[in-house]
Amino acid sequence: MAPLTISRRMAAWCAPLLALVWFPFSAALAQEGAGRMVLVRGEVLVASFSSGPWVQARVGMAIAEGDTVATGKGARAALLFRDKTQVQLHGETRIQIGRSAPGAPLMRKAAAQRVEPPILRSLYKLLKGRVWLRAIHPVDWEVGSALVGVRGTDMGLFLDAQTGEAMVWVLSGLVHVAHPLGEALLSPGEQARMSPTRAPARESLRVHPVESVQWVLRHPAWVSPADVDLEEEAAWPHDLLAALEARNMGDLRGAMALASGRLPQPMAQLLMAWVLLEQGMFEEAEKRFLAVPSHLCLRWAGQALCRIQEGHFQEAKEFIQEGMAHCGGGPLLSCLWGVASLGMGQMEVARQALGSPYEEDKALPGLVLVQRALMALVWNEPDLADTLSERALRISPSSPTVQLVRAALLRSKGDLEGALEAARRALQRDPGYVPALIQAAELSWGLDRPRQAAVFLERAASIRPASPSIQVLKAYMDLASGETLKARQALEEALALDPFSSESHMGLGILEMRQGSPERALDEFLLASLVEPMASLPLSYLGKCLHQLGRFEEALGALERAAELDPMDPTPHLYRAMILRDLHRPAEAVISLENSMARNNGRCVYRSRFLLDQDRAVRNVDLAQMYKDLGLLSRARSHAILSVREDPTNPSAHLFLSTPFREEGKARAGIRELLKAQMLAPANANTFNTFHDYTLMFEGPRIQGELEGALGEHGLWNSNLFLLGGTSRAAGDLLLWAQEEKGFHRENNGQRDRYARTDWKISLDPSHELLLRWGSMLWAQGDHNGDADAEWIQDPYLHQRGYIHTATIGHRWHLGPREELLAYGIWSAQGFSLEDQLWSALTPALRLHMDLDWRFRQEQVQAGVLHMGRSGGHRWEWGVHGAKGLERLEPWVRTSLTSGGSLLARILQDRPLKVPTAMWELHAGDLWEIAPEVYLEGSLHFQATRAGQSPPVISDQWEQRACLGPRLGLLWKIGGQDLLRMGVARYLEPPYTLMEGLQPVEVAGFPLGEDASSGSLNSEARLGWDRSWNQAVFTHLEVGVRKHKSWEQVTSVRGFQARNLWDWRAQAEVEMLLAPTISLAGRYGFRKGVWEEVGDPPGRWPGESWAEHRGILEFRWVHPAGWRALIRETGVLQLGDLGPYGPRQEAFWTDLEVERFFWGRRFSVRLLVQNLLDQPFRLKTWELVAEKGTPARQVSLWVRLVF
């Protein structure tokens, strides 16, 4: 019992001590982590109790529940809370943190549709002053006697602590205001005023939405000494007019020489000081200004400009105040006071000095007008900014700041070349103008001119080494080259110089995403959108990050707000399209993508106008997938064709075009566009992505896998494994695929396929990249392993097996802005063996029997170089391609003649046959934008082939042919709705084995030679008309004619026999979005072939003519819950010389596909039914296999797991 007694005594003594220790500790735990201070300017105090003690706030300081934050006059503070609420405090404001609830947990991408758990609402209290806030999760704010409920909202709050007067105004989202005397629901652009004795009254916002929060905006302080018209600001002696004129013309050395001869005149000192200031020699200029009499306003203006150029805005204002005391002020000093106030973030003070962009005042100097234009541009009023800058340009045509604002306007419209030219004009007048140097560097970087950007950056750094903008651009350049440590150091230095730099926080967020820390990246993007809350791009990146974390609705909300803040920027619409496609909402995704195109000169490629980050992951996204989900292939093809013409060196455009080509059966054109896209694309995890999983929108290390399998009727089974991964410098994939099918007939018609492939993309440096690929396929057909699709007659003796091996190496050399050199080499080896037995009854008693055993082998090496680029209105390319190979056939044919079972004769044929093959092609072409959205393309091709029959069954003869063929095309986009395309071409078709090179195989977007015979000579003309009637209806019409001349061998005639085919085609398509989840596509095709009898060389082919009408109707349903369904009805009518089918053949069949996704996009089950109604059909074809059809229905079940 003694130990128990001691324990109780110890417990009795320790309990009070533990309570004393635990109480404050538990209170600290309860208060810890409510939020943190992210920005402090001026006097900002924090107290744990409303009565104090108060401590000075600092950046990174933790804010706990129950704390009070107060700002002094002219101060500002920004806080980021645990629930991701962003708050900025105006001067003389006080808030109290009642409760900061944890935000929603980071959702894993297991389900696009989920029921979110209830979230405890945060509670904050505005005690006095003015705040701006943005809330992702539900929060409540006490404002006087009212309770304001907020979610997903940008808004402002104001409270007068003495009178109790309060105001709530909403910029986006919805806000509920509850008051003891009533309530109100506010929408964007509305406000409500209230007091303790007056209920909230809803009304329209009385000022421009941006003006209501202008104090949170960040305006650049752009002003140059060359903006000042010295002649208007002072009376100059006659002997200095020549020096003044030299200065006005930009001849600063001449002005200095002329003025130095007039020393020690005070005005000569003033002019020399001003010239030194324009040369960036601030210290020397300051010494000269001190020698100028104090009654001259230009002295104080010059000294203030020295400080503004160096970023010392408070010192500049002190000089301006002193100048006003000596000379009484004036428009120049007042304007510089406003510029310095902008640099300090004192927007209200700056507006008092400069006025509002909306004020009508025609008697304003150019310097004030250009500052108002800059304010309008920051306020997302480009039309108003354009008007004001045009007025300023007429008044001050040589002003560098006017040119710089014009550059910013052109940049906002996507005209980067024009913006760079405007920035250059600003630098011609003021070579040391740092804002213009930085703009020129950023624009050069955006135009893919890194060397030119580095030159501008070095000049800017030599003048103002402590500029945060310079550090930011250096960081992004290091980021692009993979120098992450240097990039992080530069970004941190930029933040130390400018805590309001949203670009720095964005860069840090990108770094965190690349290093696999999405939670820390989210905080950085939140900070970027907090310090510049009215900027669009930080919210676009915040939306990308939220999507990557699986917080889809929040991501869409951020992107919606980004689009509101900058209606001209295509970036948020593009990101939104990708997210909507991931959420099984492809119709909305298509509309959002086309909204992005409308803001990007109609291009379906990514090119942000403001982005310093190259956004390499997004550049590798296949945007055509959202059209493919709805079967809108013609609509996708039309957009992609124009995008390739706009910028042939952009991989996004080629990737976009490859998908509709491949889906429509245009394999050669699709494969070559895909190869070109993969050679041009940067190396990352999206380079070889299938986009079955959620879209990766940031670069970073990633490994992903897909496992798919299938079981079906007629002995079908499939199994495949696909692995892919990548970093910012390399990407790779591995595919293992196997399929077997017994076929529709018990005796025959089965197949076995085994396939393996691996691809690698490696970045050696920013200008050189390698593409490596290896593929190997083993196949077998017949003897329960035959062609299940084409063969109808049961043949138990037919057996084939073969192999196809390919290896590809490609090298991309980035020569300069929009100029690329692609070199490639491909080795291929293929072969097959065929065994068969044939019988023929010559007479009732006499029979002929043939026992066939063939061994075919073919090896081919091809290589080529393609040089392409864009210069001004021209998009040019030239290339050289060649291939050489050898085809071998080892036939073993035993022919026996029997009568009544007795052998009469036997002949053995076993002579090996060899045919050398070769192909050469040289081409050069240009595409010229002869008018806005009118493209004329032309190219000249020299082609030469050497080939025989493949395989050389009849003989080992071969022929050589050459062709000099022009190709001409015209593309005309009319009124933004219509695209007219015309193309003519003459070409030689290479051997079938040359499938994956970079030879051009399309003109004006029309694929060439998809079903042409090997070695044939073709001449064709095509005409197409695409029309987008509205966002729901798209049509495509096309007609064409081709003369196809081929040379073939027959057993009865020695040599090659010519044959002419006239091929007439017409096509009509309509694609409709009937509802957000339903699409309908109808396609009609007509084709007629007329084979002419040709007698040269000797020998004749019989004339033949037949036509085909084919109609397809597709109904697709895609539901956000993860359901997809496709019903396709096909009808074919063939008329003419159909051989064994007679003069007429009809076929109708229905295909069905139903797919269900589970756990978001991780797992899917797909039911595929071919020939649903079990209606067998046989059709004559234009392809190598003379007949095709489906003799019976086939049902299969496919399962895919993404891990």
QUIRAVEN-V736783 format. One record per backbone hydrogen bond with DSSP energy under -0.5 kcal/mol. NH is the residue of the N-H (numbers start at 1). CO is the residue of the C=O. Records with the same first field share a line. If there is no record, write none. Layout:
NH->CO / CO
This chain:
5->1
6->2
7->3
8->4
9->5
10->6
11->7
12->8
13->9
14->10
15->11
16->12
17->13
18->14
19->15
20->16
21->17
22->18
23->19
24->20
25->21
26->22
27->23
28->24
29->25
30->26
31->27
32->28
34->31 / 63
35->63
36->80
37->61
38->36 / 78
39->78
41->76
44->42
45->70
46->55
47->68
48->53
52->49
55->46
57->44
60->37
61->58
63->35
65->31
66->97
67->64
68->47
69->95
70->45
71->93
72->43
75->72
76->41
77->89
78->39
79->87
80->36
81->85
82->34
84->81
86->134
87->79
88->132
89->77
90->130
92->72
93->90
94->128
95->69
96->125
97->67
98->96 / 123
99->123
101->99
103->82
107->105
110->108
111->108
114->112
116->114
122->138
123->99
124->140
125->96
126->142
127->94 / 125
128->94
129->159
131->157
132->88
133->155
134->86
135->153
137->83
139->150
140->122
141->148
142->124
143->141 / 146
144->126 / 142
146->143
147->178
148->141 / 146
149->147 / 176
150->139 / 148
151->174
152->135
153->135
154->172
155->133
156->169
157->131
158->167
159->129
160->165
161->159
164->160
166->194
167->158
168->192
169->156
170->190
171->154
172->154
174->151
175->186
176->149
177->175 / 184
178->147 / 176
179->182
180->145
182->179
184->177
186->175 / 184
189->170
190->187
191->203
192->168
193->201
194->166
195->198
198->195
201->193
202->200
203->191
205->189
212->208
213->209 / 210
214->211
216->213
217->214
219->217
222->220
223->221
227->224
228->225
230->228
232->229
233->229
234->230
236->234
240->237
241->238
244->240
245->241
246->242
247->243
248->244
249->245
250->247
251->246
252->250
255->251
256->252
257->253
258->254
259->255
260->256
261->257
262->259
263->260
265->262
269->265
270->266
271->267
272->268
273->269
274->270
275->271
276->272
277->273
278->274
279->275
280->277
281->276
282->280
285->281
286->282
287->283
288->284
289->285
290->286
291->287 / 288
292->289
296->293
297->295
299->296
300->296
301->297
302->298
303->299
304->300
305->301
306->302
307->303
308->304
309->305
310->306
311->307 / 308
312->307
313->311
316->312
317->313
318->314
319->315
320->316
321->317
322->318
323->319
324->320
325->321
326->322
327->323
328->324
329->323
334->330
335->331
336->332
337->333
338->334
339->335
340->336
341->337
342->338
343->339
344->340
345->342
346->341
347->345
350->346
351->347
352->348
353->349
354->350
355->351
359->356
361->359
364->362
369->365
370->366
371->367
372->368
373->369
374->370
375->371
376->372
377->373
378->374
379->375
380->377
381->376
385->381
386->382
387->383
388->384
389->385
390->386
391->387
392->388
393->389
394->390
395->391
396->392
399->396
403->399
404->400
405->401
406->402
407->403
408->404
409->405
410->406
411->407
412->408
413->409
414->411
415->410
416->414
419->415
420->416
421->417
422->418
423->419
424->420
425->421
426->422
427->423
428->424
429->425
430->426
432->278
433->430
434->432
437->433
438->434
439->435
440->436
441->437
442->438
443->439
444->440
445->441
446->442
447->443
448->445
449->444
453->449
454->450
455->451
456->452
457->453
458->454
459->455
460->456
461->457
462->458
463->459 / 460
464->460
467->464
471->467
472->468
473->469
474->470
475->471
476->472
477->473
478->474
479->475
480->476
481->477
482->479
483->478
484->482
487->483
488->484
489->485
490->486
491->487
492->488
493->489
494->490
495->491
496->492
497->493
498->494
501->498
502->500
505->501
506->502
507->503
508->504
509->505
510->506
511->507
512->508
513->509
514->510
515->511
516->513
517->512
521->517
522->518
523->519
524->520
525->521
526->522
527->523
528->524
529->525
530->526
531->527
532->528
533->530
535->532
539->535 / 536
540->536
541->537
542->538
543->539
544->540
545->541
546->542
547->543
548->544
549->545
550->547
551->546
552->550
555->551
556->552
557->553
558->554
559->555
560->556
561->557
562->558
563->559
564->560
565->561
566->562
569->566
574->570
575->571
576->572
577->573
578->574
579->575
580->576
581->577
582->578
583->579
584->581
585->580
587->1076
589->585
590->586
591->587
592->588
593->589
594->590
595->591
596->592
597->593
598->594
599->595 / 596
600->597
602->597
603->597 / 600
619->615
620->616 / 617
621->618
623->621
625->622
626->623
628->624
629->625
630->626 / 627
631->627 / 628
632->627
633->631
636->632
637->633
638->634
639->635
640->636
641->637
642->638
643->639
644->640
645->641
646->642
647->643
650->647
651->649
653->650
654->650
655->651
656->652
657->653
658->654
659->655
660->656
661->657
662->658
663->659
664->660
665->662
666->661
667->665
670->666
671->667
672->668
673->669
674->670
675->671
676->672
677->673
678->674
679->675
680->676
681->677
684->682
687->684
689->686
697->695
701->514
702->726
704->724
706->722
707->1201
708->720
709->1199
710->718
711->1197
712->716
713->1195
716->712 / 713
717->740
718->710
719->738
720->708
721->736
722->706
723->734
724->704
725->732
726->702
727->730
731->761
732->725
733->759
734->723
735->757
736->721
737->755
738->719
739->753
740->717
741->751
742->714
743->714
745->748
751->741
752->780
753->739
754->778
755->737
756->776
757->735
758->774
759->733
760->772
761->731
762->770
763->729
764->762 / 768
765->768
768->765
769->812
770->762
771->810
772->760
773->808
774->758
775->806
776->756
777->804
778->754
779->802
780->752
781->800
782->750
783->798
786->781
788->786
791->787
798->795
799->835
800->781
801->833
802->779
803->831
804->777
805->829
806->775
807->827
808->773
809->825
810->771
811->823
812->769
813->811 / 821
814->767 / 812
815->813 / 819
816->819
819->816
820->868
821->813
822->866
823->811
824->864
825->809
826->862
827->807
828->860
829->805
830->858
831->803
832->856
833->801
834->854
835->799
836->852
838->850
840->848
842->840 / 846
843->846
847->845 / 898
848->840
849->896
850->838
851->894
852->836 / 850
853->892
854->834
855->890
856->832
857->888
858->830
859->886
860->828
861->884
862->826
863->882
864->824
865->880
866->822
867->878
868->820 / 866
869->876
870->818
871->874
874->871
875->927
876->869
877->925
878->867
879->923
880->865
881->921
882->863
883->919
884->861
885->917
886->859
887->915
888->857
889->913
890->855
891->889
892->853
893->909
894->851 / 892
895->893 / 907
896->849
897->905
898->847 / 896
899->902
900->845
902->899
904->897 / 902
905->897
907->895
909->893
910->908
913->889
915->887
917->885
918->946
919->883
920->944
921->881
922->942
923->879
924->940
925->877
926->938
927->875
928->936
929->873
930->928 / 934
931->934
934->931
935->971
936->928
937->935 / 969
938->926
939->967
940->924
941->965
942->922
943->941 / 963
944->920
945->961
946->918
947->959
949->957
953->951
959->947
961->945
963->943
965->941 / 963
967->939
968->984
969->937
970->982
971->935
972->980
973->933
974->972 / 978
975->973
977->974
978->974
979->1026
980->972
981->1024
982->970
983->1022
984->968
985->1020
986->966
987->1018
989->1016
990->988
994->991
995->993
1003->1006
1006->1003
1007->1005
1008->1001
1012->1009
1015->989
1016->1013
1017->1045
1018->987 / 1016
1019->1043
1020->985
1021->1041
1022->983
1023->1039
1024->981
1025->1037
1026->979
1027->1035
1028->977
1029->1027 / 1033
1030->1033
1034->1071
1035->1027
1036->1069
1037->1025
1038->1067
1039->1023
1040->1065
1041->1021
1042->1063
1043->1019
1044->1042 / 1061
1045->1017 / 1043
1046->1044 / 1059
1048->1057
1050->1053
1053->1050
1057->1048
1059->1046
1060->1092
1061->1044
1062->1090
1063->1042 / 1061
1064->1062 / 1088
1065->1040
1066->1086
1067->1038
1068->1084
1069->1036
1070->1082
1071->1034
1072->1080
1073->1032
1074->1072 / 1078
1075->1078
1078->1075
1079->1116
1080->1072
1081->1114
1082->1070
1083->1112
1084->1068
1085->1110
1086->1066
1087->1108
1088->1064
1089->1106
1090->1062
1091->1104
1092->1060 / 1090
1104->1091
1106->1089
1107->1135
1108->1087
1109->1133
1110->1085
1111->1131
1112->1083
1113->1129
1114->1081
1115->1127
1116->1079
1117->1125
1118->1077
1119->1123
1122->1119
1124->1155
1125->1117
1126->1153
1127->1115
1128->1151
1129->1113
1130->1149
1131->1111
1132->1147
1133->1109
1134->1145
1135->1107
1136->1143
1137->1105
1138->1136 / 1142
1141->1138
1142->1139
1144->1141
1145->1134
1147->1132
1149->1130
1151->1128
1152->1169
1153->1126
1154->1167
1155->1124
1156->1165
1157->1122
1158->1163
1161->1159
1162->1159
1163->1158
1164->1200
1165->1156
1166->1198
1167->1154
1168->1166 / 1196
1169->1152
1170->1194
1172->1150
1174->1171
1176->1174
1177->1190
1179->1188
1181->1186
1186->1184
1188->1179
1189->789
1190->1177
1194->1170
1196->1168
1197->711
1198->1166
1199->709
1200->1164
1201->707
1202->1162
1203->705 / 1201
